[in-house]
Amino acid sequence: MGRSRGGLKTKIHALVDAEGRPIRIELTAGQAGDAPAAATLLADVRPGAAVVADKAYDTDGVRDFVQERGAWPNIPPRSIRKATFSFSRWVYRQRNLVERFFNRIKDARHRHPL
């Protein structure tokens, strides 16, 4: 758990397949950045895969890490980026599978409280 202005928080990072099923889940402190968790999260990425992530993962390190494994990073550039990268909005729409996964987790939490 990490401390933030709102109290103790935890972030959940998830890698899901094309069907929206979880492959790997990582927990980090709430105040920690998203990009440092990418190395362990993306360790199982296969060559030829498309890694679809949000802007929080837009760093040179994450892009290089994905490309070294033979995959394509489809990550929208942050507004502070000066360089341009190949980015497909059509492929990026598939990120809704990750959002659906998180919604299923939240739904299970509400149905089965501790």
C-alpha positions in Angstrom: 0.0 0.0 0.0 1.2 3.5 -0.8 0.3 6.7 0.9 -1.2 9.6 -1.1 -3.2 12.7 -0.2 -6.3 10.6 0.0 -4.8 8.0 2.3 -3.5 4.5 1.6 -3.9 3.4 -2.0 -2.9 0.5 -4.2 -2.8 0.3 -8.0 -3.6 -2.8 -10.0 -1.8 -3.3 -13.3 -3.1 -6.1 -15.6 -2.0 -7.8 -18.8 -4.9 -9.5 -20.6 -5.1 -11.5 -23.7 -7.3 -10.8 -26.8 -10.3 -12.3 -25.1 -10.0 -10.1 -22.0 -8.7 -12.9 -19.8 -6.0 -12.0 -17.3 -2.4 -13.2 -18.0 -0.5 -11.4 -15.3 -1.5 -9.0 -12.5 0.8 -6.7 -10.6 0.1 -4.6 -7.5 2.0 -1.4 -6.8 1.8 1.4 -4.3 -0.6 4.2 -5.1 2.0 6.9 -5.5 4.3 4.8 -7.7 4.4 5.5 -11.4 2.8 3.1 -14.0 5.8 2.7 -16.3 8.2 1.0 -13.8 5.7 -1.9 -13.4 5.7 -2.6 -17.1 8.9 -4.6 -17.1 7.5 -7.4 -14.9 4.1 -7.1 -16.4 5.2 -7.4 -20.0 7.8 -10.1 -19.5 5.6 -12.7 -21.2 4.8 -10.7 -24.3 5.3 -12.9 -27.4 6.8 -11.8 -30.7 4.2 -10.4 -33.1 1.9 -9.3 -30.4 0.4 -5.8 -30.2 0.7 -4.2 -26.8 -2.1 -1.8 -26.3 -1.6 0.5 -23.3 -2.7 3.9 -22.1 -0.6 7.1 -22.0 0.8 6.3 -18.6 3.0 3.6 -20.2 4.3 6.0 -22.9 8.1 6.0 -22.1 11.1 5.2 -24.2 11.9 2.4 -21.9 8.6 0.7 -22.2 8.6 1.1 -26.0 12.1 -0.3 -26.3 11.2 -3.2 -24.0 8.3 -4.2 -26.1 10.1 -3.8 -29.4 13.1 -5.9 -28.1 10.6 -8.8 -27.7 9.4 -8.5 -31.3 6.0 -6.9 -30.3 4.4 -3.7 -31.5 3.7 -1.0 -28.8 0.4 0.7 -29.7 0.6 3.4 -27.0 -0.8 6.9 -27.6 1.9 9.5 -27.2 1.7 11.8 -24.2 1.2 15.5 -25.0 4.8 16.3 -24.0 6.2 14.0 -26.7 8.1 15.6 -29.5 8.9 12.5 -31.5 6.1 10.7 -33.4 5.4 7.0 -33.3 3.2 4.7 -35.2 -0.2 4.5 -33.5 -3.5 3.0 -34.6 -6.6 4.4 -33.1 -8.6 1.4 -34.4 -6.3 -1.1 -32.6 -6.3 1.1 -29.5 -10.1 0.7 -29.2 -9.4 -2.9 -28.2 -8.1 -1.6 -24.9 -11.7 -1.8 -23.7 -11.0 -5.5 -23.0 -8.7 -4.3 -20.2 -11.4 -2.0 -18.9 -14.0 -4.8 -19.0 -11.6 -6.9 -16.9 -11.4 -4.3 -14.3 -15.1 -3.9 -14.3 -15.5 -7.6 -13.6 -13.2 -7.3 -10.7 -15.1 -4.4 -9.3 -18.4 -6.2 -9.8 -17.1 -9.3 -7.9 -16.0 -7.0 -5.0 -19.5 -5.6 -4.7 -21.2 -9.0 -4.9 -18.9 -10.7 -2.3 -17.8 -8.2 0.4 -15.3 -9.4 3.0 
